[in-house]
Amino acid sequence: MPRIRLTRLAAALAVLLAGCSTLELRVETSTPPAEATATAPAVTEPPSEPTSAPTAEPTSQPPVLPAPVYFISAADGQLWRLAPDGRTLTQLTSEPAPVTEFDVSPAGGALVYIAGNELVRAAADGGGRVVLLRGPALTGAEDDLVARTLRDARWSPDGSQIAFGLNGVNLIPAEGGLPRRVIQSDPVPATRQLARFYRPQAWSPDSTRLVVAVNFWQEGLIYAVYRFADGALLDIESACCDPIWSRDGQSLFLYGSSPEGYDPPGLWRVDVATGQAVTLLEGRRDGDLVVHLAANPYEAADGTLYFLFTAQSPNADGVYLWPPYFQLAGLPADAEPGAAPAIIRAEARRAFEADWAGDGRGLVIREVDPGSQPPSGALVWLPADPALPAVPLPADGAGARMP
């Protein structure tokens, strides 16, 4: 039986998850999900024209960022882009409902996003808006999240198709067309049982496999690797969260960035062929109040593993501050499991979210005020080169991405 772990997301959504009886996997249906409506791939205009709002006159200065930053604005719930100059902001969507999540294609920069329970594709500048799929009406029932809500849209590395969650894991061609479900979630039961609800997380670099999240009723989460060639699904007996593929596609990095709760802190490398994990950073030792937290690993071309790191102690009241102050750290490719990481940047920042630039030159973090509800705080560019200064960015938003 898989080990079940509670995540902050799972705990927040626990009442929306439902369980069922058997662990049955139904693979590769050729018909679209019955709950959704596939739309013709006709280009439509947004409800209103996206607006461009430069915050400064163009200059001849070199770019501050290696790539644009995409994010969901905290002010209006729409998708925006910050240009590499670090100042020019452009609104990309004008949806009647807030954008809840998005992804940027590694092949060309096209966008896919979810708003109003619709799956929408658009060009990198927000134009050419196409509704690929309309999800079913949400009723407010407890099974909405697992059975009727569109979520977790993920571009394939070659940009040819999009994986998304809707009562399981589904694929749809990037140009539009008939979706197909490759992993079916269990039915929503009337009683609490060990049901499995699937959603996509990360494509392998060669597009042959897909990491999926497996949620349980009422709480709990593990990950599994789905193989497209034969439909095999391998559970990963490891810790949570947010799996990231190694460059060679043979391993996954998973990390724990919370000092408390069911998710253990630390950093692991998992062999996707066997599901076995090696501890790279031990999060907690018995009887020791100091916890070692890791977040957002990135494997460089030379095998060095960079990540956000902190050794955190509780305050005088026995409370671990959240979010903690992280430093940028690294482990060389030949580091022994459990070796102490080297600190790359001395400054510590209260990173709530982070994403690496595609070329590894640094990461954009969201540095939030811990007292803000919902979380609010400005984005900051943090170069991997410690000789370069961090750069505050004129944006506050969630899910920042740098292709």
Secondary structure, 3 states (H helix, E strand, C coil): CCCCECCHHHHHCHHHCCCCCCCCCCCCCCCCCCCCEECCCCCCCCCCCCCEEECCCCCCCCCCCCCCEEEEECCCCCEEEECCCCCEEEECCCCCCCEEEEEECCCCCCEEEEECCEEEEECCCCCCCEEEEECCCCCCCCCHHHHCCCEEEEECCCCCEEEEECCEEEEEECCCCCCEEEEECCCCCCCCCCCCEEEEEEECCCCCEEEEEEECCCCCEEEEEEECCCCCEEEECCCCCCCEECCCCCEEEEEECCCCCCCCCEEEEEECCCCCEEEEEECCCCCCCCEEEEEEEEECCCCCEEEEEEEECCCCCCCCCCCCCEEEEEECCCCCCCCCCEECCCCCECEEEEEECCCCCEEEEEEECCCCCCCCEEEEEEECCCCCCCEEEEEEEEEEECC
